[in-house]
Amino acid sequence: MPKVKTEYLIVGSGAGGGTLAKELSSRGKEVMVLERGPDIKWVGNHAFAVAVLDHHGFLTSQEGTGVARALVTGGSTVISCGTSARAPKGIFEKHGIDLNPYYQMAEEELKVTTLPDETCGEATMRILEAGNNLGMEWVKLEKFIDPNKCEPRFCNCMLGCPKDAKWTSRRYLDQAKALGAQLIPSVKVEEVIVQNGEATGVKAWKRGEGEIQVEADVVILAGGGLGTPVILQKSGIYDAGKGFFCDPLCFTVGVHPTLKGGFDPPMVVGCFDFWESDGFLLSPVIDPWVSMALEMIKAKPTKLAQWPKYRRTMGIMTKAKDELAGRINVDETFSKVLTHKDRAVMDKGVSISRKVLIEAGCDPNSIWVTKVRGAHPGGTCRIGEVVDTDLQTEIKNLYVCDASVIPDSLAAPVILTLVALGKRLVDHLAPREAEKEEVLEASATS
């Protein structure tokens, strides 16, 4: 490694880590980012997904619930659906945190917009129409996708975007590197070095080099809802990892006689009618075509005969707000049981999705449902329990900025929230000069 000491050390390069790197570098700070995964550039295919997904896409809880996370530069932003959503009101406000100004900044930087009908695809627009015909309110969802770069009718954000139409934290990382930040991939951080109650660096293992130590004035963990609590437990914070959410989801899938929806961009429209009352949202999504075959084998082998009809396949995702339960273990295994309430919520979403697909013109006999899996685990180091409202742990100069700090399940995409949290944390760690002057003036007055 070119250096083993830095001012700010960021562990993880996803939405939170990338934002921190860009913002701190832009304020003249010395920044180093350690990423557990490799720096693979060839996105947009199944080989990439298999290479970067933890356990090659077969990561499961001890009970068998699948959970997806990407170990690669850019983290799970690279394989996300590119959907922008603010956290429901009350999630952060109850802790005295106002993210609204940071959401606004993030939305402007990520150029959040809705996609035109022709980019959404005819099949997706038919689902929107069908949902509204049934008395629901289906609308276009906001995306951080450039409609001028997105290629209609041959899209799959979940394999990475080869057209660079979708924002990922790699853009922030590139900006940070241009400002002098270091990004070092293939480094697994084991624990934080603590001296006299203060973080002074990390112990890690780098592929091809063995054990290393990196000293830092400030350490920020951004390794995600599964990775961060393991590091904290090894560093002496044993409450990390007790209870978490995974926003469980499943796809209700059917085949249309004529419309081609298999390669429509995912999650460009959706329905939030049932979020407050039941705790789930609905949105058109199906698995990439190779993954679809695997899901058929796991959930409904008799439907494999429909696989060649992938282009005419439609699907609606039910994403639910699950209860905080389970445990992340220090050996990186984890337990997550979906409660009876969680299952009931999913069942209602599936029932409604089936009605919408039939209204859209899908053959009722073609409809089947995938197994439930976890979308984005979080809440393992919650604000008010493991970190304070400034995202600092009980160890001085040790912070957390990833999905693990979110206090409760969102049942909605988390990337925009993590970018907002990252911007807010940087304002705390390295306020701009004007902000410093305001603080000094306030201190003098008091």
N, C-alpha and C positions, 0 to 999 in steps of 0.2 A: 504494500500500500504506500502511496506517495507521502502520506502523513498520518499520524496517529493522535493528533490533538486538534480540537476545533472549539469554536465558541458555542455554536448551537449544533447538537447532534440529533437528527431526526431518524427514527427507526420505522421504516415503512414509506412507500412512495405512492400510495393511493390518493384518494381525494383530499384527505386531511394532510398527509405528508407532503404532497405536491404543492398544496396551497401554502403551507408553512415555508417550504423552501423558496418559493417564488417571492412571497411577501417579505421574509427576513432578508433575502439577498438584495431585494430592491431598496432596503433601508440600510444597506452597507454592512450587513452582518456576515461574519464568517460561518458558513453552513456546510455540513456534511450530511448526506442522506445514505443510510444503509438499507438495501433492499434484499430481502431473503431470496427472491426469485431471480432468474437470469434476465438479461436484456435482449429479448427476442423481437426482431423487427417484422418478420414475415407474418403479418396478421391476415385474417379473413378466410381461414380454412380450418378444417377439422383437425389437421395435424397440429396447428397452433394451439387450439383449445385443449387437445389431449396433453400437449407439452406443458402448458402453464397451469391447468387446473390441479389443485391439490388432490393427490391420489389419482391423478389422471381423470378426474370427474367422478370417482367412486368414493369420495369422502362421505362417511355416514356416522351418525351417532351410535352409541352402544345398543340402541333399540332398533337401528336400521333406517332411520330417517336421513335421507340424503341432504347434504348441504354443499353449496358451491362457493368456492373462493379461488381467486387467481393469485398465484405466486409468480409475479413478473413485474418488471418496471411499469409503473402506472396502476398496479393492483387491479382490483375488480372493475375500475372504470373502463378498462380496455374491453371487457366483455359485457358491459352493461347495455341496457336498451336505450340509453341516452335520454331518459325522461327526467324532466325537471319538476320537482314538487316541494313546496314548503311543508314543514312539520305542522300537524294539526295544532290549532290554538290550545294553549294550556300546557303543552308538553314541557316547554322551557320557561314559560311565564310564571309557573308556580314556584320556580326557583329564582325568580327575580331577574331572569335573563331575557333581554330584548334582542332578538336576532334580525328584526325587520330591516334595519339599515344595511346589515351585512348581506341579507338575502338580496336586497336591491342591487348592491354592488356586484354580487355574484351573477345575478341574472343579466346584468349589462355586459360583464366581461365574457360570459359564456354565450352571449348572443341568443338568449332563450326566445323561441318563437314556436308557432304551430306550423305544421307542414301543409302545403297545398293539396287539394284533393287528388291530383294526378300522382303525387308522390306517395300519399297514403295508400293508394291502390283501390280498385273497384270493389274487391271483396271486403276490405276493411270498411269502406264507406257503406256497404250493404249491411254490415253488422250494426253500424251506428244507426242507420235508418230503421233496422228491425227493432233495436232496443227502444228507440223513440216511439215506434208504432205500438209497442207493448206498454206504453205509459211511463217509461223511465226517461231520465235525462242523460243521454249520452252526448259527450262533447269531445272536441279535439283536445288532446293533452299537450302541454308545453314541452318542447324538446330543446336540447342543446345540440342540434344537428343542423348543418348548413344545407338548406333545400337545393342550393345550386350545385352541390357536390354529391348529394345522395342520389344513387342510381335506382330509379323505380323498378319494381318487379324483379329485382335480383338483389335482395338485401338480406343480410342477417347480422345485426349488430352483435349478437351473442358470440360470434366467432372473431370479433375485431373488425374494424372498418378499414378496408384497403384503400378507400377513396379519401380517407381523412376527413369525412364529413362530420363525424361525431367528435365532440370534445372529449378528451381524456386528460388525466393529470399529466400525461407525458408532455403536453404543451406547456404547462407550468414548469415542469422539470427542465425542459429545454431553455425556458427563459431564465430559470435559476442558474443553470450551467453557464449561460452566456454572461451572467453577472459574477461568475467566479465560484459558484457552489460546486461541490464534488458529489457525484452520484456513484456509489459503489455497489454493484449488484452481486448476487450469490453470496451474501453474508447473513448468517443466521445468528441473531443476538440471543444469548442464553440468559443473561441476568444483568442488572444494573449494579455498578460498583457504588457502594454507599459508605461514606466516611463521616462519622459524627452526625448522623442523621441527614446528610446532604448527598445528593447524587453527584458523582464526579466523573462518570463515564460508563462504559459497558464492557462486558466480556462477550466475545463472539467467536464464531468459527467461520472462516472464509474458505470456500471451495478451492482446493489446490494449494492453500497456504497453511491451513490448520488454525490453531487458536491465535486470536489477536485481542488486543485491548485498545480501546479508543477513549481518550480523555476528553471531557467537555465541561464547559461552564454550566450548560443547561442541557438536559436530556428530555426529549419529547417522544413518547411512544405513539406510533400511528400504525401499528401492525394489525389492526382490525379486531373485530369482536371475538375471534378465536385466538389470535396470536398474542395480543397485549396481555390478557389475564394470566397467561402462562409465564410470561416474563416477570410480571408483578409478583406472582406467587413465589417464584424462585428468588425474588429480591426481598422477600419478607412481608409482602402485603397479601395476607392469606384470605381476605374477604373478596378479593378479585375472583371473578368466575362463578360466584354463587347466584344462580338464576339468570336467565337471559331469554331474549326473544329471537325468533328466526324468520318472522313474517312468512309463515308457511303458505305454499301455493300449490295449485294443481291446474292442469289444462283440460278443459272439456273440448273434445276434438270431433269434427265431422267432415264429411266430404260433400262438396257442392257439385251439381251436375255440369256446370259450365264455368263458373267464375274461378280464376286462378289467384289464390290467396297465399300459397305456400311461402312465397318470397317477399311478401309485403313487409315493410318496416314494422317492428313490433311496438306495441303500446303507443300508437299515435292517436288513438281515441280511447275513451273510457267512461266509466260510470261510477260516481261516488255516492249515489243515492242511499246506499246501505252502510256507509262508513260509520256514521254516528249511531245509527239504530242497531246495527248488527256487527260492525267491525270488519267489513271487507270491501274491496273494490273489484271491479271487473274491467278487463281490457283484452283486446285481441293479441294473442301471442301463441306461437307453436314452437316446438323444438326444431333446431336445424335438422336437415333431412336424414343424416346418418344417426344423430341422437334420437330421432323419432323412432327409428327401428328398434333401438335399445329400449326405449320407453314402452313400446308395444310388447316387446318380449317380457318385460318386467310386470306390466299391468294387464295386458289383454292380448296374449299370443294369437288368438283367433282373428285379430284384426290385421295381422301382418300382410294379408292379401291386399289391403288398402294402401300399403306403402308406395307402390308404383303410381298411385294417384296423388302423390304429395303436392303437386302444383295446384290441385283443386281442393286442397285441404284448408279448412278454417279452424281456428281454435280460440277459445276465450279463457283467459287466466282468471282464477279466483285467488286473490292475495288477501290473507286474513291477518287480523291483529290477534296474536296469541298471548297467552298468559306468561308472566315471568316465571320460569321453572327450569330445572335441570342444573347442570354443573359442568364447568370446564376444568378438567383435571391437569395436574402439573405435568403429566406425561403426554399431554396434547390430545388424549382421548376426551370425549365429552358425552354426557347423558342428556337427552332431551325427549321427554314424553309429551305428546300432544294430548291435552286433557279432553274430557267429554265435551266441554264447551267449545274448545278449538275445533273438534271434529264436527260438531253441530253447525258451526259457522261455515265450515267448508262445504258441508252437504247442502246448505241453503244456496250458497253461491253456485254450486254445480247445477242444482235444479233450475235456477234462473238462467244460467248460461245455456243449458240445453234448450230451453224455450226460445231464447234469442236465436240460436243456430237454426232451429227448425223454421222460425219466422223468416230468417234470412235465405232459406231455401235448401238447407242441407237435408240429406236423406236421414230420417230418424233412425233407421237401422244401421247407419254408419257411425253413429255417435258413441264414443267411449271416453273414459276419464283416466288420465295418468295417475301414478302414485303421488302422494303428497311429498314435497321436498321443501327444504329451507332456502329462502332467497338471500338474505343478508343478515347473519347473526349479529346481535348487538345487545347493549344493556348489561354487559358483563362487568363494567367498572363505572357504575352509574353516578351521575352528578348527585351530590348530597349524601352519598354513601362511601364511594371509593375515592372520588375526586371532589374538590370544592367547586364553587361557581366560576373560578378562574381556571379550572381543569388541572389544578395542582394536587398531587397525592400528599399523603402524610410525610413523605420524604421531600425535603426542600429541593427546589430546582428540578424536580421530576414531574413532568406533565404528561397528560394523555389527550390525544386529539384524533379520535376515530369513532366508529359506530359504537364502541364499547361504552362511551360516556352517555349515550342517549338514555334518558330516564325511563322511557316506556316504549312499547311497540308502536310503530308508525303505520304499519300496513300500507306503506307507500315508499317510493324510491328515496334513498338516503343521501345521494351524492351532493345535491344542492345544500342540504343541511350541514354536511361535513365541510364544504367549502366555506360556508358562512361561519361555522365554528372556528375554522382555521384563521380566517381574517380577524375574528374577534380576539383570539388568543394572541396573535401578533401585536394587536393594539395594546394588549396588556404587557407583553414581554418587551416590546420595543416601540413605544409610542412615537409618533412623528414629532418633529420639533415643536409644531404649533400646539400639539396636545401636551407636551412637556411643560410649555409655558403656562398653559391653563392650570395644570396641576400645581405648579409653583405659586401662581397667583392665588389659587384657592387655599394653599397651605399658609401663605403669608397673611391672608385675610382672617383665617381661623386663629 
